[in-house]
Amino acid sequence: MAAEARHRAAPRARPAATPLAALGAVALRDRIAQGSLTAVALVEDCIARIAAREETVQAWAWFDAAHALDQARRLDAYRGTGRALGPLHGLPVALKDIVDTARIPTENGCALDRGRVPVQDAHVVERLKQAGAIVMGKTVSTELAFLHPGKTRNPHDPGHTPGGSSSGSAAAVADGMVPLAIGTQTGGSVIRPASYCGVTGFKPTYGAISRRGILMQSPTLDTVGVFAADPLGAALLADALYGHDGADSATTLAPAPRLLDIAREAPPLRPVFAFVRPPGWETAAPELHAAFEELVEALGDQVFEVPLPGVFGEAAEQRKRINYAEMARYYYRYGRDGADVLAPETRAAIEEGNAIPARDYLAALDWRPVLNSALDEIFERCDAILCPAATGPAPKGLESTGDAIFNGLWTLCGTPAVTLPLLTASNGLPMGVQLVGARHNDARLLRTANWLHRFADGQD
């Protein structure tokens, strides 16, 4: 039965990537450090891929090949000095177009911010530059990182949604245009597009990465996440971004988590998974149900099924209440100055948020500790929760970014989550397997994800 599960996982329907992008971020980083690959050669490879595929995928909100090459040349020259290299030296990284970049447009996917050019980098951009990364460009976001779709198409089939709101970041990595990208998640905006596009998406523990200089929609929920081809690539990028920032009160002073070092280690024991059918399970595609039954059977005695307590059925509504109430506060100027320009979905959410009583909003804030108390009991018995990343493959059509019912719960809890492109639907589109870890156990979660990634490839 394990062989059948690996067979299902093996196709991993994804567009043909360039040879360099197919190596993965860690291998590319190592080749550059060893001198067998230059940053210029890697960037030129990415530029060629973008030129060949951007008309179809439309992942980029802003891209300047000359700017990317100029950074690559400077990094190659720096390497020639023999000085120590940063952990991301020479690696191109795409940024969701709600992340401020000095002297580069950041338009938040919104007509009201067209032409906006920040004067200061966001915290994550400062960290990227310090680590030696190349800012490859800005990727498409849905309007104000909410529900109204942008122009991006699914790289596997342009007639299907790439998900949202980090649509361009997921699609660019999936199509081999760039090895790494940054997105954000308030509901399901990292995990869902990663699942639909067939890449690894990682949403850290809430507060692990500073949000300074990033469009704020809901401070209680907003979380910076990353995209890569595999869990080790996600660990590599997230490692460079973690850390305290006095400008973001959600971050805390804590030792560096050593995500990549731990993620690439063999687990001391084969991981144990708690299979969960989250609220909304009945809405998922029948072939997703069948795929998870096969995966659970393949894992054998490494997995046990556990029901979530009934209170989790109310989590989606509580998350929405927090999101919309805070959205009404932080998007006030958009509703005041240009409501007629905003998409109906965005305008309706702001209006609904304005109508939420303070008592209901404050009561919703109490749900995070309640839910996490129940989760802590589950995590005492497993390395990670195993569940779907989305209700099925990417839906056909571009009018919607899909359903985030399997993601918002974990965003509300603030737990780390990662999705792996291990399953393939009958139409050839990918379906993600989501792993959820205990808060602040991000490195252990990535190690478990890397084990499952290797298991699906028949390596463990």
C-alpha positions as CSV (number, residue, x, y, z in Angstrom):
1,M,0.0,0.0,0.0
2,A,2.9,2.3,0.7
3,A,4.0,1.9,-2.9
4,E,0.6,2.9,-4.1
5,A,0.7,6.1,-2.0
6,R,4.1,6.9,-3.4
7,H,2.8,6.3,-6.9
8,R,0.1,8.9,-6.2
9,A,2.6,11.3,-4.9
10,A,5.3,10.7,-7.6
11,P,3.7,12.6,-10.6
12,R,3.6,15.9,-8.7
13,A,2.1,17.7,-11.7
14,R,4.1,20.8,-12.1
15,P,5.3,22.9,-15.1
16,A,8.7,22.0,-16.5
17,A,11.1,24.1,-14.6
18,T,14.5,25.4,-15.8
19,P,17.4,23.1,-15.0
20,L,18.7,25.5,-12.4
21,A,15.4,26.2,-10.6
22,A,14.8,22.4,-10.5
23,L,17.9,22.1,-8.2
24,G,16.3,23.7,-5.2
25,A,17.4,26.7,-3.2
26,V,19.8,24.9,-0.9
27,A,21.7,23.2,-3.8
28,L,21.8,26.5,-5.7
29,R,23.1,28.3,-2.6
30,D,25.8,25.7,-2.2
31,R,26.9,25.8,-5.8
32,I,27.3,29.6,-5.7
33,A,29.3,29.4,-2.5
34,Q,31.5,26.7,-4.0
35,G,32.1,28.8,-7.2
36,S,30.5,26.3,-9.6
37,L,27.6,28.7,-10.3
38,T,27.6,32.5,-10.4
39,A,24.7,34.7,-9.2
40,V,24.7,36.2,-12.7
41,A,24.2,32.8,-14.4
42,L,21.3,32.0,-12.0
43,V,19.6,35.3,-12.5
44,E,20.0,35.1,-16.3
45,D,18.4,31.6,-16.1
46,C,15.5,33.1,-14.1
47,I,15.1,36.0,-16.5
48,A,14.9,33.6,-19.5
49,R,12.2,31.6,-17.8
50,I,10.2,34.8,-17.0
51,A,10.5,35.9,-20.6
52,A,9.2,32.6,-21.8
53,R,6.4,32.2,-19.4
54,E,5.2,35.5,-17.9
55,E,2.7,36.1,-20.7
56,T,0.9,32.9,-19.7
57,V,1.4,33.0,-15.9
58,Q,1.4,36.7,-15.2
59,A,3.0,36.4,-11.8
60,W,4.8,39.7,-11.6
61,A,3.6,43.1,-10.6
62,W,7.0,44.7,-11.1
63,F,10.1,43.2,-12.7
64,D,13.3,44.8,-14.0
65,A,15.9,42.4,-15.5
66,A,18.6,45.0,-15.4
67,H,18.0,45.7,-11.7
68,A,18.3,42.0,-10.9
69,L,21.4,41.5,-13.0
70,D,23.1,44.6,-11.3
71,Q,22.6,43.0,-7.9
72,A,23.9,39.7,-9.2
73,R,27.1,41.3,-10.6
74,R,27.8,43.1,-7.3
75,L,27.3,39.9,-5.3
76,D,29.7,38.0,-7.6
77,A,32.2,40.7,-7.2
78,Y,31.8,40.5,-3.4
79,R,32.4,36.8,-3.5
80,G,35.7,37.4,-5.3
81,T,37.0,39.3,-2.3
82,G,37.0,36.1,-0.2
83,R,34.9,37.6,2.6
84,A,32.2,35.6,4.4
85,L,29.0,35.1,2.4
86,G,25.5,35.5,3.7
87,P,23.2,32.5,4.0
88,L,21.3,33.5,0.9
89,H,24.2,34.8,-1.1
90,G,23.2,35.1,-4.8
91,L,19.7,33.6,-4.5
92,P,16.9,35.5,-6.2
93,V,13.8,36.0,-4.0
94,A,10.4,37.4,-5.2
95,L,8.4,39.6,-2.8
96,K,4.6,39.8,-2.6
97,D,3.6,43.3,-3.7
98,I,2.5,44.4,-0.2
99,V,6.1,44.2,1.1
100,D,7.7,47.7,1.0
101,T,10.8,48.1,-1.1
102,A,12.7,51.3,-1.2
103,R,12.6,53.0,-4.6
104,I,10.6,50.1,-6.1
105,P,6.9,50.3,-6.5
106,T,4.7,48.6,-3.9
107,E,1.1,49.0,-4.9
108,N,-0.7,46.5,-2.7
109,G,-2.6,45.1,-5.6
110,C,-4.9,48.1,-5.4
111,A,-5.7,50.8,-7.9
112,L,-5.8,53.4,-5.1
113,D,-2.1,52.7,-4.4
114,R,-1.0,52.8,-8.1
115,G,2.3,54.6,-8.4
116,R,3.2,54.2,-4.7
117,V,7.0,54.0,-4.2
118,P,8.2,53.5,-0.6
119,V,11.3,55.3,0.7
120,Q,12.2,52.5,3.1
121,D,12.6,48.7,2.9
122,A,10.4,46.5,5.0
123,H,12.2,44.6,7.8
124,V,12.2,41.3,5.7
125,V,13.8,43.1,2.8
126,E,16.5,44.4,5.1
127,R,17.1,40.9,6.3
128,L,17.2,39.5,2.7
129,K,19.8,42.1,1.7
130,Q,21.9,41.4,4.8
131,A,21.8,37.7,3.9
132,G,23.0,38.3,0.4
133,A,19.7,37.7,-1.5
134,I,18.7,39.3,-4.7
135,V,15.4,41.1,-4.8
136,M,14.1,39.7,-8.0
137,G,11.0,41.7,-8.2
138,K,7.4,42.1,-6.9
139,T,4.8,39.4,-7.4
140,V,1.1,39.9,-7.8
141,S,-1.2,40.1,-4.8
142,T,-4.9,40.1,-4.7
143,E,-6.4,43.5,-4.0
144,L,-5.1,44.6,-0.5
145,A,-4.2,40.9,0.1
146,F,-7.9,40.0,0.4
147,L,-10.2,38.0,-1.9
148,H,-10.5,39.9,-5.2
149,P,-8.2,38.0,-7.7
150,G,-5.3,39.6,-9.5
151,K,-4.0,38.8,-13.0
152,T,-2.0,35.7,-12.1
153,R,-2.9,32.3,-13.6
154,N,-2.2,28.8,-12.3
155,P,1.1,27.6,-14.0
156,H,-0.3,24.1,-14.5
157,D,-3.4,25.3,-16.3
158,P,-4.0,29.0,-16.9
159,G,-7.8,28.4,-16.8
160,H,-7.5,27.6,-13.1
161,T,-6.9,29.9,-10.1
162,P,-3.5,30.0,-8.5
163,G,-5.1,30.8,-5.2
164,G,-4.6,33.9,-3.2
165,S,-3.7,36.3,-1.8
166,S,0.0,35.4,-2.4
167,S,-0.9,34.3,-5.9
168,G,2.1,35.7,-7.8
169,S,4.7,34.4,-5.3
170,A,3.3,30.8,-5.4
171,A,3.0,30.8,-9.2
172,A,6.5,32.2,-9.7
173,V,8.2,29.5,-7.7
174,A,6.0,26.8,-9.1
175,D,6.9,27.8,-12.7
176,G,10.6,28.0,-12.0
177,M,10.9,31.7,-12.5
178,V,12.5,32.1,-9.1
179,P,13.7,29.6,-6.4
180,L,12.2,31.4,-3.4
181,A,9.4,33.9,-2.6
182,I,7.8,35.7,0.3
183,G,4.1,35.9,0.9
184,T,1.7,36.6,3.8
185,Q,-1.2,34.8,5.4
186,T,-4.2,36.2,7.2
187,G,-6.6,33.3,6.4
188,G,-5.0,30.9,3.9
189,S,-2.9,33.1,1.7
190,V,0.3,31.1,1.8
191,I,-0.8,27.5,2.3
192,R,-3.7,27.5,-0.2
193,P,-1.8,29.0,-3.2
194,A,1.1,26.7,-2.5
195,S,-1.2,23.7,-2.6
196,Y,-2.9,24.9,-5.8
197,C,0.4,25.7,-7.6
198,G,2.3,22.6,-6.3
199,V,5.1,24.0,-4.2
200,T,6.1,24.0,-0.5
201,G,4.5,26.8,1.4
202,F,5.5,27.5,5.0
203,K,3.5,29.7,7.5
204,P,5.6,30.1,10.7
205,T,4.4,30.5,14.2
206,Y,2.6,33.8,14.6
207,G,5.1,36.5,15.4
208,A,8.2,34.7,14.2
209,I,8.9,37.2,11.4
210,S,8.5,40.9,11.7
211,R,5.7,42.6,9.6
212,R,7.2,46.1,9.7
213,G,6.8,47.7,6.3
214,I,4.2,45.2,5.1
215,L,0.6,46.1,4.5
216,M,-1.3,45.5,7.7
217,Q,-4.8,43.9,7.4
218,S,-5.2,42.2,10.7
219,P,-2.5,42.5,13.3
220,T,-3.9,39.6,15.3
221,L,-3.6,37.2,12.3
222,D,-1.2,38.6,9.7
223,T,1.8,36.2,9.3
224,V,4.8,36.4,6.9
225,G,5.4,33.1,5.1
226,V,7.6,31.7,2.4
227,F,7.5,29.6,-0.8
228,A,10.1,27.1,-2.0
229,A,10.4,23.9,-4.0
230,D,10.9,21.8,-0.9
231,P,11.0,22.0,2.9
232,L,14.7,22.6,3.1
233,G,14.4,25.6,0.7
234,A,11.6,27.0,2.9
235,A,13.8,26.5,6.0
236,L,16.7,28.2,4.4
237,L,14.7,31.3,3.5
238,A,12.8,31.5,6.8
239,D,16.0,31.1,8.8
240,A,17.2,34.5,7.4
241,L,13.9,36.2,8.3
242,Y,13.2,35.1,11.9
243,G,14.0,37.4,14.7
244,H,12.9,40.2,17.0
245,D,12.0,43.6,15.8
246,G,11.0,46.3,18.3
247,A,8.7,47.8,15.7
248,D,6.5,44.7,15.7
249,S,5.2,43.8,19.1
250,A,4.2,40.3,17.9
251,T,7.9,39.3,17.7
252,T,9.8,38.2,20.8
253,L,13.4,38.0,21.9
254,A,14.4,34.4,21.4
255,P,17.4,32.4,20.3
256,A,17.8,31.7,16.5
257,P,15.8,28.5,15.7
258,R,18.4,27.0,13.4
259,L,15.6,25.9,11.0
260,L,17.7,24.6,8.2
261,D,20.2,22.7,10.4
262,I,17.4,20.9,12.2
263,A,15.2,20.4,9.2
264,R,17.9,18.5,7.3
265,E,18.6,16.2,10.3
266,A,17.1,12.7,10.4
267,P,14.4,12.6,13.1
268,P,15.5,10.6,16.2
269,L,12.4,8.4,15.6
270,R,10.1,8.0,12.7
271,P,7.6,10.8,13.0
272,V,4.1,10.2,14.3
273,F,1.2,12.0,12.7
274,A,-2.3,12.9,14.0
275,F,-4.7,12.7,11.1
276,V,-7.4,15.4,11.5
277,R,-10.6,15.9,9.4
278,P,-10.9,19.6,10.0
279,P,-14.2,21.5,9.9
280,G,-15.4,21.6,6.3
281,W,-14.1,18.1,5.5
282,E,-17.4,17.2,4.0
283,T,-17.0,20.0,1.4
284,A,-13.7,18.6,0.1
285,A,-13.5,16.8,-3.3
286,P,-14.1,13.0,-3.1
287,E,-10.7,12.3,-4.7
288,L,-9.1,14.3,-1.9
289,H,-10.8,12.1,0.6
290,A,-9.6,9.0,-1.3
291,A,-6.0,10.4,-1.5
292,F,-5.8,11.0,2.2
293,E,-7.2,7.5,3.0
294,E,-4.4,6.1,0.8
295,L,-1.7,8.3,2.4
296,V,-2.9,7.4,6.0
297,E,-2.8,3.7,5.0
298,A,0.7,4.1,3.6
299,L,2.0,5.7,6.8
300,G,0.6,2.7,8.8
301,D,1.2,2.8,12.5
302,Q,2.9,6.2,12.2
303,V,-0.5,7.9,12.0
304,F,-3.6,7.9,14.2
305,E,-6.8,9.7,13.7
306,V,-8.1,12.2,16.2
307,P,-11.3,14.3,16.2
308,L,-11.1,18.0,16.9
309,P,-13.3,19.2,19.8
310,G,-16.6,20.7,18.8
311,V,-15.5,24.2,19.6
312,F,-13.3,24.1,16.5
313,G,-16.4,24.2,14.4
314,E,-16.8,27.9,15.4
315,A,-13.2,28.9,14.7
316,A,-13.9,30.0,11.1
317,E,-16.5,32.5,12.2
318,Q,-14.3,33.8,15.1
319,R,-11.3,34.2,12.7
320,K,-13.5,36.1,10.2
321,R,-14.8,38.4,13.0
322,I,-11.3,39.3,14.0
323,N,-10.2,39.7,10.4
324,Y,-13.0,42.0,9.4
325,A,-13.1,44.1,12.5
326,E,-9.4,44.8,12.2
327,M,-9.6,45.2,8.5
328,A,-12.2,48.0,9.0
329,R,-9.7,49.7,11.2
330,Y,-6.6,49.3,9.1
331,Y,-8.3,49.8,5.7
332,Y,-10.2,52.8,6.9
333,R,-8.6,55.2,4.4
334,Y,-9.4,52.9,1.5
335,G,-13.1,52.8,2.4
336,R,-13.1,56.5,3.1
337,D,-11.3,57.8,0.0
338,G,-12.1,55.2,-2.7
339,A,-14.8,52.8,-1.8
340,D,-16.2,53.1,-5.3
341,V,-12.9,51.9,-6.7
342,L,-12.5,48.8,-4.4
343,A,-13.8,45.4,-5.5
344,P,-17.1,44.4,-4.1
345,E,-15.5,41.7,-1.9
346,T,-13.2,44.2,-0.3
347,R,-15.8,46.9,0.2
348,A,-18.3,44.4,1.7
349,A,-15.7,43.1,4.2
350,I,-14.8,46.6,5.4
351,E,-18.5,47.4,5.8
352,E,-19.2,44.2,7.7
353,G,-16.2,44.9,9.9
354,N,-17.5,48.4,10.8
355,A,-20.8,46.8,12.0
356,I,-19.1,44.3,14.4
357,P,-19.8,45.2,18.1
358,A,-16.7,45.7,20.2
359,R,-17.9,43.0,22.6
360,D,-18.1,40.4,19.8
361,Y,-14.6,41.4,18.6
362,L,-13.1,41.2,22.1
363,A,-14.8,37.8,22.7
364,A,-13.3,36.5,19.5
365,L,-9.8,37.4,20.6
366,D,-10.3,35.0,23.5
367,W,-10.5,32.0,21.2
368,R,-6.8,31.6,20.4
369,P,-5.8,30.4,23.9
370,V,-8.9,28.2,24.1
371,L,-8.2,26.4,20.8
372,N,-4.5,26.1,21.6
373,S,-5.2,24.4,24.9
374,A,-7.0,21.7,23.1
375,L,-4.2,21.4,20.5
376,D,-1.5,21.1,23.1
377,E,-3.1,17.8,24.2
378,I,-2.9,16.5,20.6
379,F,0.7,17.6,20.2
380,E,1.7,15.6,23.3
381,R,1.0,12.5,21.2
382,C,2.4,13.4,17.8
383,D,5.1,15.3,15.9
384,A,2.6,17.0,13.6
385,I,-1.1,17.2,12.7
386,L,-1.8,15.8,9.2
387,C,-4.6,17.3,7.1
388,P,-5.4,18.7,3.7
389,A,-4.1,22.1,2.6
390,A,-7.2,22.8,0.5
391,T,-10.5,21.2,-0.4
392,G,-9.1,19.8,-3.6
393,P,-7.1,20.9,-6.7
394,A,-7.3,24.5,-7.9
395,P,-10.9,25.3,-9.0
396,K,-11.5,26.1,-12.6
397,G,-12.1,29.8,-13.4
398,L,-10.4,33.0,-12.3
399,E,-13.3,34.7,-10.5
400,S,-12.3,33.3,-7.1
401,T,-9.1,32.3,-5.2
402,G,-10.7,29.2,-3.7
403,D,-11.8,28.2,-0.2
404,A,-9.5,28.7,2.8
405,I,-11.6,26.6,5.2
406,F,-8.6,24.3,5.9
407,N,-6.2,27.1,6.6
408,G,-7.9,29.8,8.7
409,L,-8.2,27.6,11.7
410,W,-4.4,27.3,12.0
411,T,-3.9,31.0,11.3
412,L,-6.2,31.8,14.2
413,C,-4.3,29.5,16.5
414,G,-1.0,31.0,15.4
415,T,0.5,27.5,14.9
416,P,3.2,26.9,12.2
417,A,1.9,25.1,9.1
418,V,3.6,23.7,6.0
419,T,2.1,22.2,2.8
420,L,3.8,19.7,0.6
421,P,2.9,19.0,-3.1
422,L,2.5,15.2,-2.6
423,L,-0.8,14.4,-4.2
424,T,-2.1,14.8,-7.8
425,A,-5.8,15.1,-8.8
426,S,-7.2,13.2,-11.8
427,N,-7.0,16.3,-13.9
428,G,-3.2,16.5,-13.3
429,L,-3.4,19.4,-10.8
430,P,-1.5,19.2,-7.5
431,M,-3.1,18.8,-4.1
432,G,-1.2,19.7,-1.0
433,V,-0.7,17.8,2.2
434,Q,-0.7,20.1,5.2
435,L,1.3,19.5,8.4
436,V,0.6,21.6,11.5
437,G,3.0,21.9,14.4
438,A,2.9,23.1,18.0
439,R,3.6,26.8,18.4
440,H,7.3,27.7,18.4
441,N,8.2,24.2,17.3
442,D,8.8,25.4,13.7
443,A,12.1,23.6,13.3
444,R,10.7,20.3,14.4
445,L,7.7,20.8,12.0
446,L,10.1,21.4,9.1
447,R,12.2,18.4,10.0
448,T,9.0,16.3,10.0
449,A,7.9,17.8,6.7
450,N,11.3,17.0,5.1
451,W,10.9,13.4,6.3
452,L,7.5,13.1,4.7
453,H,8.8,14.8,1.5
454,R,11.5,12.1,1.3
455,F,9.1,9.3,2.2
456,A,6.8,10.3,-0.6
457,D,9.8,10.1,-3.0
458,G,10.7,6.7,-1.7
459,Q,13.8,7.9,0.1
460,D,12.8,6.8,3.6
